[in-house]
Each structure stands twice: as structure tokens, then as C-alpha cells.
């Protein structure tokens, strides 16, 4: 059961918690590519990426009450900038698919897991 709107968005997109968060309490380093997807990147995906970015830059997963307005404003601004950027970029090559990106992530994890076990 999703604990918040962000987790609900990731659940709906079929992206597991393991692939989006390092830990529920930690800021993750994994900001995903959003350009040139088929079907196109949704506003929810852009907002989720903006939230990850603002969390990373601010060092906080949740702002305190005094900083909440600034935090939310930053998420809105990054979301708008992302929409403008993705709208202006040209497409090269075949479009990415969410399933294809998930398969690549699983393959990278499998390779990493093998390297760890070999140590």
C-alpha cells in the first residue's frame, strides 16, 4: 500500500520501490532519464523527477513546516523547467520504453550482484 502520492505514482508506473529509493528515509542518487520515451513522459513522471531533484539538492526528504512553501515552489519550478526542456529537445534514435529501461536496470543489478559476490 503506497504511503504517499509519490509512491502511488511509482506503483502506477510499475517502478518498484527498490529501484526508486535507496531507503525510505534516504535521498536517492537515482534520477532517471525522461527524454524520448514512448509513450511520452507524463506530467506525473516529470513531477516525481523534480521532487527527487529537490530532495537531493536540499538534503531533505521532507521539508519542515517553515521550509515547506519554498520546497514546494522549487518542485513546481523544476517541473516547469523539465517540461520546457523535454519539449525543446530533438529526438535521436529509437524511443525508449519503460519496460526496456527496467530490463536494462535489472541487467545492471545482476552484473553488480555478480561482482559483489566475486569479492
N, C-alpha and C positions, 0 to 999 in steps of 0.2 A: 504494500500500500504506500503510495507516494506521500512523503512528509510535507511537501510544499509544491508550489506551481512549477518550479524549475524541474524537480524530479518527475512531476507528472508529464511535462513536455518531453523529457528524455525517455520516459516509459512509452509515450505515444509514438515517438520516433524510432523506437526499437533499439535505443542505445542503452546498454546496461550500465548500471551504477559503477561497476568495476572499471569501465572504460572512460568515464567522465569525471570521477572524483578519485583523488588519491586516498582520502579518508573523509568521512562525513564532516570532520572538524577542520580539515586542512584545505589550503588553497592549492588547487591542482595546477601543474605546469602544462597541461594538455589543452591548448586552444586549437581547434580544428580548422581546416581549410573549408571555406564556404563557397568559393568561386567555381563556376562551371559545373553545376550539378544538374542531373536530370532525374526526377522533376526538380525545378528550380528551388533554391534555398528559400525557406519560408520566413516570414517575419518573426515567428517564434524562435527559429534557429538563430537568427541574427541577434535577437534579444538575449537568448541564452549565452551566446558567444560574448556579447557585450558585458553581460553580468560576470562571466568568468574573467574577462579582462580587467574590469573594475575591481573585482575581488583580488586579483593578482597584484595590481598596481597599489591598491590601498593596504594590502596585507590583512584584510578582514573579510571573513565570510559573511558576517552580518554587521552592519553599522550600529553604533549605539544611537540612542534617541536623538542626541544633539547633532549627529552627522547624517542621519537618515535622508534628509532632504537633499544634501549635497551628493550623497551616494546615488540616490535615485535619479537625480539630474544628470550625473555623469553617465549612468547606464543609458538614459534616453539619448544623450548626445552621441555616445559611441554607437548606439544602434542606428541613429540617423546617418552618421558618417559611414557606417558599414553599408547601409542601403545605397548611398550615393556612390561609394567606391565600386560595389558589385555591379551597379547599373552602368558605370562608365567603362569597366574593363572589357576588353575584347576576349573572345573565346578562341583557344588554340587546342587542336586535337579533339579526341573523343571526350564527351562529357563524363564526369564522374558519377557513380551511383552510390547510394548509401550502403547497399549490400556489398559492392566491390570494395569500398573503404573499410567496412567491417571485416571482410575476408583478409585484406592486407594487414589490418591491426592484429587479427588472430595469428597470422603467419609470423609477424614480427614478435609477438609474445611467445610463440612456440620456439622460435630461434633463440630468443633471450633466455627462455627457461632452460633450453639445452646447454647454453653457455654457462649458466649458473650451476647446473648440475655437474658440469665437467670440472669445476674448480676444486 
